[in-house]
C-alpha cells in the first residue's frame, strides 16, 4: 500500500484534505499495534498486516481492515472508495462514528476483563500437546499447511513436555513422539529453502508445505530463537547436526547483522534490485562458473539446482516466476549423507567438499546487490540474541559467543537506558520510545542465561534489577499479569496485555519463565507467587486454546515438576572448577538451575541468593550440592558422584 496508494497523488489529495494520516512501525510501537489489532479482529473476525484503521480524533476506531487496493478490485473495496465515503458520511453522521468507536472499546474491555478469572485446568498441557500432534505434518515437519512459520516456542514446549513425562511405557511413548516432532521439524526447516545453505540463517516463513520456497526476508528474532532452539535440541539429543546448524545461524547473525557497537540490526529485506529472492537464487550455469563443471554438477544435483522449484504447483503459484533454471539451494529431496551414498562418495568427505563449495558460492554472491538491511536495533530482539549466544556459549564451550553476548548487553545498558528507564529502539544514533513489557522480559531472560553460562553473580543481580523494574511499570495489581506498555508511557485508548504466543513468545510467557527461575535461583517464594498470578491471569484464554500458549506452558511445566538446584562451592582458583562448571553448562537439565558459590568472604552471591550462605566446601575441596526442591543430598566432592546423584533424581 505504501507504493500503490500512499505515494499516489490522488490518494494523497483526499488524505491531506480530510484526514490526519499516521503510519506506525509496529516493531517500534507494539503497544499501538496491540490495541488496534484487537479492534480489527473484533470488527472483522481476523487480523493481519498491513493494518488499516480509521479513528475518531480521540483515537477510537470505527473502521478496520488489512490490505486495500487503490481502486475496487474483484469485489474488494478500494482505498479511494473508503476514504471518499467516510469523508461524506463524517460530515453528516459524525456522532454515529463516535458512538461506534466508544461501543467497540467498551466491548473489547469487557471481553478482556472476562478472560481474567477462570479456574486452572490441569489437563491444559496435555491438550496443547494433543493439538500440536493433530496438526503435525508427518512428512515435512512443522504444524499445519502452507504458509509455514518456524514458531520455535512450539518446539521448545515439546522438548520440555518430553522431558517432563515419566518413564512408564505409555509416557515414554509420548516423550519419544514429542521429541520426534521437534527433530523432524528442525530437520525439515534446515533441509528446505527457508534455510540459506550458502550464507546461513533462516528466512521468515515458507510459502509452501515442504519449507522449500521462502518469503526471503530474514528477521533477527527468528534467527535468535531458532539458534537457541537448535542448541537446546542438540543438548537434549546429542545429534551433532543440530549443533552445526545452531553455530551456522550464529555465524550469519554475527557476520551480517551485527552493529560495530555491539547491537544487532532488525532484519534483511526479501528484495534486491526490485525482485524478491534474486540475491539467493542460482542457476546451474552460475554455480559451475564458481565451482567448475564437475564439482558444480554434483553440487547442483545435491542441492536441487535446475529442478525449477518455483513450478511446484498451485500452492506457490502466486510467486513471481524467476528466470528459467534458477533455483533455491535445498536438501528437500535427500540429506547430504543420502546423496553422497547414492554417488558412492564418503559422506564425511562430501560434507567437507560442500562446506568449501558453499564458502566459494557465498564469496561470489557477495558481489551481487544485497537486500537492504533494516538497521533499527530493537531492545527485545537483541535480548533474544543474547539468550541464544549465552546458551550456545555454554553448550559448545565457545568463549567468543559469551563475549559477543556481553558486548550486546553492554550496548543495551549504555545506549538504551535513560534515567533508569529502558528504551525500545536505537537507530541512527538515537534511542527512542519507552520500552515495552516484552523488552523488559527478554532482557531479564538474557541476564538469566548469562548467569547460567558464566556464573557471574552480577548477571543475577541485573536480572533481579530489571524484573523489579518490570513489576513496577507493567504489573496489573487487580487481575495480575503484565500490560503491554508501562504506567509512565503514552496512555492509549485501552491498556492491553499480550497473552498468546504468536510469532514469538509473549511478554507474560517469558515473564513467567523468568519469575520461576528467579524463585529457584534465589529461594525467594515471592517470585513464584507472582508467576502463579501470571498463570491465573491467563487461565481462561489458555484453557480455550492451549496450543496458542506454548511458551507459557513450557514455563508451567518447569514450575509444575520437582525442581533441581545444583550448587557448586569452590574457590575461583580451584583447578577442578573449570571442568565442573563446563559439565554443568553442557548437560541438558531441563528442570534444573545451576549456581556457583565462590568460597570467599564475603560472596556477592549471598546478596542475591542469601540461602547460599549456608553452603560451604567439604574438607576444603570443591563440593557439589544436588538438591530437589531445596532438599539436598549429602554433599559430594567428585564430578562422578554428582553425575550419579543427578541420574538417580
N, C-alpha and C positions, 0 to 999 in steps of 0.2 A: 504493500500500500504506500510505502514511502515514495517509491518511484512512480507508481501508477497514478496515485491520487494526490498526495500531499505536495508533490513538486509540480503539480499541474496548475496552470494559471486559472482555469475555470473553477476548479475546486478551491483554490486559494482565495479567489474573489469572494465567494459566499462565506467561507470560513472567517475571513477577516472582517466581513460586513456585519455578521450577526452572532458569531461565536468567539470564545476565547480558547484557541487550540492549545492543548497541553500534551506533549509527548513525554512518556515516562519510561526510563530504563528500569525494567523490573529487577535487574540484578543489583542496581543501586538502591532502589526503593521497593523492596519486597513487601513492606507494610501496605503501600498503596495497592500493589498487585493483589495482596491477600484480601483486602476489603472489597475491591471491585470485581475480582474473580468470583467471590461468593455471591455477589449481586447478579453477575451474569449467569451463573449456574442456577440461581433461584428463578430468574426470569425465563431462561431458555431451556433449562434441563441439561445443559452441557457448557463446557468452557473450552478455552484454548487461546492460542496466540497467533496472530495479533489480536489483542483485546480492544474492542471499540465500544466506548460508552458516551452517552450524553447525560450531563449532570445539570442540576439547577445551580444557581450562583452559590448556594450554601452546600455544595458538594454532594447532593443527594441524587442518586442515579434514577432515571426514569426510562432509559432505553439501553439495551446492551446487546452485543453480538460479537462476532470474531472478524472474519475477513469479509470485506465488501468490495466488489469491483467498482470502478468509477461509474460505469453505466450498468443498467439492469442486464443480466445475462442468465439465460436458461432458468428463468423464474426467480433468480436470486436478486434481491433488492440492490440497486446501485447506491453508492455513497451520495451522489448528487440528488437522487430521489429522496433519500433520507433527510439530507440537510435542507432541501427545499421545502419538504412537507413540514418539518419541525419548525422552520423559520416562520411559516404561515400560521401554524397552529399555536405557537408560543404567543403570538400577538393577541389571540382571542381566548385561548384556553390555558393560560399560564397557571392558574390555580389548580387545574386538573393535574398538570405535570408535577406541581409541588406536592399535592396530596399523594400522588402515586409514589413518589420518591420517599416520602415520610412513611407511608404504609409498608413499603418494601423493607426499609431499615428496621422498622418495628418487628416485622415478621422474622427477619434474619436474627435479630437479637433474642427473640423469644425461643426460636429454634435452637440457638446456641446455648441458652441457659438450660433448656430442656435436656440437653446432652450431658449436663454436668453432674447428674446424680443417677446412678444405676448400680445395682448390686453386682459385685465382681463374679465372673463366671470362670471357674477353674478349668473348664474344658476349652477355653478360647485358644490356647496354644495348639492343642491337637487339631482343632478346626482350621486354624491358619495353615498348619502343615497339610491337612487334607485338601484345602482349597488350592494350594500350590501344586500338590501332587496331581490333582484333577486337571489342572491347566498345563502341566509339564509336557513339553514336546520331546517325546522319547527318541526321535530321530536326530534332531539337531541341538537339543538342549534349549534352555530358556522356557518362557511361560507365555502361552497364548500364540496367536498368529501374528502376521506382519501388521504394522511395523513392530520390531522388537527392540526393546531398550535393555541395556545391561542390568540396571537395578541391583547393584551389588549388595544392598542391605537385605534383599531376599535370600541371597546365598549365605550371608553372614548369619542370618537367623537359622537356616538349615544346618549350618555347621554347629551352632550352639545347641540346636534341637537334638541332633545326632549325639552330641557329647553328653546330653542330659538324660538320655534314655539308659535304663538299666541293662543288665546282661541276660535277662530271660530270653528264651528263644524268640518270642513274639517281638520284644523290644529290640533285640539285636537285628531282626529283620528290618524294623523301622529305621534303626540307626544306619544300617547299610544303605537303605533306599534314600535317606536324606543326603548322605554324603555322595552317593552315586549321582543324584540330581545336580549337586554342586559341581562335581568333576566333569560331568557331561556338558554342562552349560559353559564352564570355563574353557573346556576343550573346543566346543563349537564356536565360541566367540573368537578364540585365538586363531583357529583354522580359517575363519571367514575373512572376507574382505573388510569387515568392520575394523579389523586389526591391520595396522600398517606394517607389513612384513619387511619393507625396505628401511623405513625410518623409525619404526616402533610407535607405540601409542595407539589408543582406541578412538575411533570416530564416535559421534554422539549416539547414533542408533542405526539399525539395519532396516532397509526398506522392504526386505523380503524375509521369509521364514528361515532360510539357511544361513543367515548372517553374512551373505555374500556381498550385496551392494549397499553401501552405507550412505547416509547423509554425511558428507565428508568433514563437517565441522568437528574440530577437536576441542573438548572442554577440559579445563583444569580439574573441575570437581569429579568428572567421570574417571579421569586417569589417576587421580589421587586415591579415590575409593576403590578402584579396581586393583591398583598396585597393592593396597592394604589387603584386599580380599585374596588375591593370588598368593601373597606372602603367608597369610594365615592358613590358607588351604595347603600350602607347602608344608608348614609346620605340623598341620593336623594329619597329613597323609604321607609325608616324606617323598612325594613324587618330584623328581628333580626338574621336570619341565615347567612345573608351576613356579619354582624359584627363578628359572631363566626368564619367563615372561614378566614376572614382577620386576626383576632387575632391568629388563629392556624398557618397560614403561617408565621407570625412574630415569633411565638414560635419556629417553626422549624429553621428558619434562625438564630435566636439569640442563639439557643442551639447547632446547628451542623455546622454552617458556620462562627461563629464569631472568629476572632483572638484575643488573650488576650490583644493586644494593642488597640483594638477598631475598626479595619477594618473588612471586611468580605471577605471570600475566594470566588473564582470564581464559583466552581461547585463541584458536586459529580458525579463520573463516573456511567455508567449504569451497569458495570460488577462487579462481585465479584467471586472469585475462578474460573475465566475464563468463566463465564456464565452470560449472560445478564439477569437481573431481579431476580437472585437467592435470593438475600437478601430480596426481597419484597414479595415473593410468600409463600403461606400457603396451607397445606393440612388439611382436616378435622381432621385427627389424631393429627397433630401438634397443632391445635387450642384447641382441647379437652384436650391435655396434660397440657395446660396452664390454661384453664378456667373451666375444669371439663366437664363431659358428658352433663349435662342438659343445662348449660349456653353455652357451646361450640356448641351444636347442634343448639340452637336458633341463635347464632352469625353466624354460617356457612350458615344457611338458609337466614338470613337477608343480609349478605354480599356476597352471591354467591359463597361460598367456596364449591367445589365439583361439579361445573357446567361445568368444563373444558373449561374455557373462551378462551383458545388458539385454540380451534377447531371450531371457528365460521364460517369458510368458506374461500373462495378464497381471500378475501380482506386482511387477515392477515396470509395467509398460508406460507408466506416467513419466518415467525419467527421460530426459533428453538423450537421444541416441548419439554416442560419440562416433568418431571416425571408425570405419570398419577395421576390425582386427585389434583394437585397443581393449585392454582388459585390466582388471584389478588383480594383482598377485594374491593368490589364496590357496589354501590347502583343503578345500571342502571335499574334493574327490578322494583324498587319501592323506595319510600323515607322511612326514618326511621318511620315517622308517619303512612304511609300506612301499613308497615309491622306490627307495634305494634297493629294497629286496627284489622288487619287480625288475629292476635294471641290473641285478647282480652286483651291486655296489655295497661295500661295507657301510652300514648305517652311520657309524661314528665318523668315518671318513667323509661321507656325503654331508653330514651335518656341518663339518668344518668347511667344506667347499661352499656350502650355502652361506655360511657366515661371511666368507670372503666375497662371494658374489653380491650379497646384499649391501656390503660396505661399498663396493665399486659402484653399484647402482645408486646408492644414496649420494655418493660424491658427484655422479653425473647429474642426478636430479637437482642438486643444489644450484646448478646453472640455469634451471628453469625459473620462471616468475613464481615466487612463493605466494600462497594465500596471505591476505592481510591478517595481521595479528591484533587482537583486542588487548591493548596494554593497560587496561584497568587492573589494579591489584586489589582484590577483594579479601577482606579480613577472614571471613568464614571459610572460603575456598583455600586460602593459604594455610589456615589452621588444619584443614583436612590433609594438605600436603605434608605438614609436619607430622601428623599421625602416621601417614604412610612411610615417611622417611625414618621415623623413630622405630616403628615396628620392623622395617627392613634392616635397620642398623643392628637391632637385637637378633633377628633371625639369622642373618648372614654374617654377623660379626664384621660389619663394614663401618669403620670409623668415619669414612667420608660422608656417608649418609647422615650420621649423627651431627657432623659439623655443618652440613647443609641445613638440617633441621634447626640447629641453634642460630644460624645466620637469619633464618626466616623469622623465628620468634623475636629475635633482637630487632629485626626490621619492624615488626608489628608493634613492639613495645616503644620503639624510638620514633616511628613515623605516624603511627595510627592511634596514639593516646594523647589526648589533650585535657589537661587539668584533671587527670584521673579517669576521664571518660573515653572508652574505646570508640573509635570511629570505624566506618564501614568500608570506605573506598579511598584508595590513593591513586592519583593519575596526574601526570604532567607536573609533579612536584607538589600537588595539593592534596591534602587529606580532607574528606568531607563526609557529612551525614552521621548522626549518632548511630552507633552500631546497634544491631538488632539481636533478639534473643538467640538466633541461630549463630551469630558471630561469637557471642559470649560462650555458648555451649560448646562450640567447636574448639575455641581456644582452651577451655578447661580440659577437654579431651586431649588436646595436643600436649598440654603440660603433664597430664597423667601418663600418656605414652612415653614422653621424655623421661619421666621418673622411672618407669619400668624398664627403660632401655639403658639408663645411665646411673640410676640410683643416687642422684644428686638431690639432697633434701630441699634445696631452693626451688626445684621444679614442683615439688609437692606444695611448697609454700605459695607459689604463684597460682597453682590450681585452686587452692583454698581462697586466695585473694579474689580471683575473678569469679568464683562461684558465689561468694558473698555479695559481690557487686551485682551479679545477675539476679540474685534473690531480691536485692533492694530495688532494682529498677523494673523488674518484669513480673514478679510474683503476684498472683491473684489471691489476695488474703481471704476472699469469701469462698471461692469454688476450687482453689488450688490450680496448679499448672502455671505456665508462663505465657504472657501475652507476646505478640509478635514484636511490638515496639515498646520503648521504655516510657516510664511515667514522666520523664523530663523531655521527651521528644514532641514533635508536632502531633497534636491530637486530631485524629481524623474523625469521620462521622461515626465510626464504631471502632472498637478495640478488639480485634480478633485474636485467636490463638491458632497457631499452626498445629494441627492434630495428626493427620495421617502422613505416613511416609510415602511420598510421591516419587519423583525422580531421585531424590536424595532423602536421607533420614531427617525427620522433623526435629525442630529445636527441643520440643518436650521429650522426644525419644532419646536424643543424645543426652539431655539433662538427666533423665532417669538413670541412664548408664553411668554417667559421671557421679551422681549422688551415691549410688550403691558402691562404687569403687572408693569414693572418699570415706564412706562409712567403714569399709573393710580395712582401708589403709590407716585410718586414724582411731578406729574403735569408738567412734562418736555416733551413737544411735540417732541423734537428731537428723543426720544426713539421710539415714534410712527412712525415717518418718516422713521426710519431705519427698523422697522418692515414692513412697506409698501414696502420698497425696497426689502426685502426678498421675499415677496409675488410676486412682479413683476418679480424677477429673476427666479421664478419657474412657472410662469403662463403657459408657453407653455406645459410643461410636465404635469402640474396639470390638464389642460383643456383636455388633451388627455386621461388621466387615473385617474379620480378623486379619486376612491377608493384606489389608491396607496398613497394618501396623507392625510390620515385621521387625524393624529395629527396636521398637518399644517392647515387643515380645522377646527379643533377644535379651534386653535388659531384665525383663521379668524372669526369664529362665536363670539368669545369673543370680538374681536375688532369691529365687524360689528354692534352689538346691543348695545343699550344705557347702559353705564356702571353705576354701583352704587359704590359710595365711602361712607363708613360708618366710621365716625371718633368718637372716644370716648375720651373726655378730662376729666382727673381726676388726682388727686394726687395718688402716689403709696400707700398711707396709707388708701385710701377711702375704707370702708367696702363693698361698692356696686361694686367696681371694679372687684373683682373676679367673681361674678355672671354675670356681664355684658360681660366680656371677654369670659367666658365659653359659654355663649349664642352665641356670635359671632363665636367662633371656631366650635361649634357643628351644627350650622344651615347651611343647604345646600343653598348656594348663588352663583350660577354658573357664574353670571355676575358681581360679587362684589369684591372689595378689602376692607380690614379692616385695620384700623390704630388706635393705641392708642397713644395719645399725652399727655405725663406727664405734668401736670400743675405746672411745675417748671421752674425756670430761672437760667441758660439757659437750654433749652431742646435739647438733641442730635438730636431729630427728625428734628429740624429746619435746621440742617446742610444737611441732606439727602433729606428732603422734605420741602423746605422753605415755601411753601404755608400754612403749618400747623401752622405757627407762628400767623396767623390771627384767629385761633380757640381758644376760651377760655371757662372757665366754666361759667355757668349761675347761678347767685345768689350763687356762692360759692359751687355749687353742681356738681356731676358727670353729664356730658352733652353729649347727642348724637347729632351728625350732620348726617342726612341721605341725601345724595346728588345724583343727576343723572347728569352725565357729568359735575360735579363740580357746578351745580346749586342746592343749598341746600334748604331744607325745613326749617321752623323755628326750632331752636334747642329745644330739649325736655330733661327732666331730669328724666324720668322714663322709665324702660325697656318695659313696656306695650305700652307706646306711641310710642316708637321706632319700636316695632313689628308691630303696626298698620300702621305706615307710610310705612314700608317695604312691607307690604301686599298690599298696595294700589299702589305701584310703579311698 
